[in-house]
Amino acid sequence: MHLAILMSNTDESEFAQQHPKDGEKWQALLAPLMPDAEFTVYSVKDGEFPTDESIYDGWIITGSPASVHDVDPWLEALFALIRRIVARGTPLFGACFGHQAIAMALGGHVAQNPGGWVFGTTETEVTSQVCELAPWMTPGPIRQYAAHIEQVVDLPKDAQVVMANADCPVGGFVIGSRVFTTQYHPEMTHHFIGALIEELADQKPAEVIDTARASLDQTAENGRFGRWIVAFLRSA
C-alpha cells in the first residue's frame, strides 16, 4: 500500500524545528501498524503536490495552524486535489486542519468555536450508529489530543458524524467508506502536546493554558485511533 501524506503544517518556528515534522509523526503512528506500507510526504503548504495522483492507494491530510479560510494559493490547490481524490474514490483521511479542509472542499463550512480554544487532552464520543457508518470504529468514549479554535459547523453533502461532544459537535465524519476524518490529533505524542502547551503559554488566554495543563493527567488513546485509521485505509 502506497500512502501520500499531505503536510499542511505552516509552523516553521524554532519550536517546530526541535520536533519531528508532521510527515514523520504520521509515519511514527502508522508504520508500525502497517509495515508493508510505503509513505511519500508532500509539503503542500510549500506548493509541493504529486505529479501522478493515480499511484497512491490512500491519502492523509495533516493538521496545521493555518486556517481553511486563508487565501494562500496552496489552499485552493489542496481543495482541488481533495475533490479529485474523492471523485476517484481513493481512501482519504484528514486530521484537524485536514478534517476541516475536506469539509470545506466538498461544500461544508468551518467557523470559530463558540467556546474558544480546545487544547490538551479531550474526550469525544463515538456515536452508536458507527457500526453501520464506520465499522472499523467502536462506539463509546475515546480520548484524543486537541489544538483548535475552528471547527466544522456544516457538513458536506452525504457526510455523517461519527464523533461528537459538547465542545465539538462534528468531531469526525465519514462519507461512505472512502472518507474518514477527525478534528483531533492522533499523531501527537504526550510529550509533544505538553511541549506545545508550554510553547503557547504566553500566546493563549491563561484559562486555556490552565485547562490544557490539567488535562494532561489523561493520555490520548493514539494507538487505538491509529488502528482505526489503518482498518479504514485497508477496508476502503
Order of alpha helices (4+ residues) and beta strands (2+ residues): beta-alpha-alpha-beta-beta-alpha-beta-alpha-beta-beta-alpha-beta-beta-beta-beta-beta-alpha-alpha-alpha
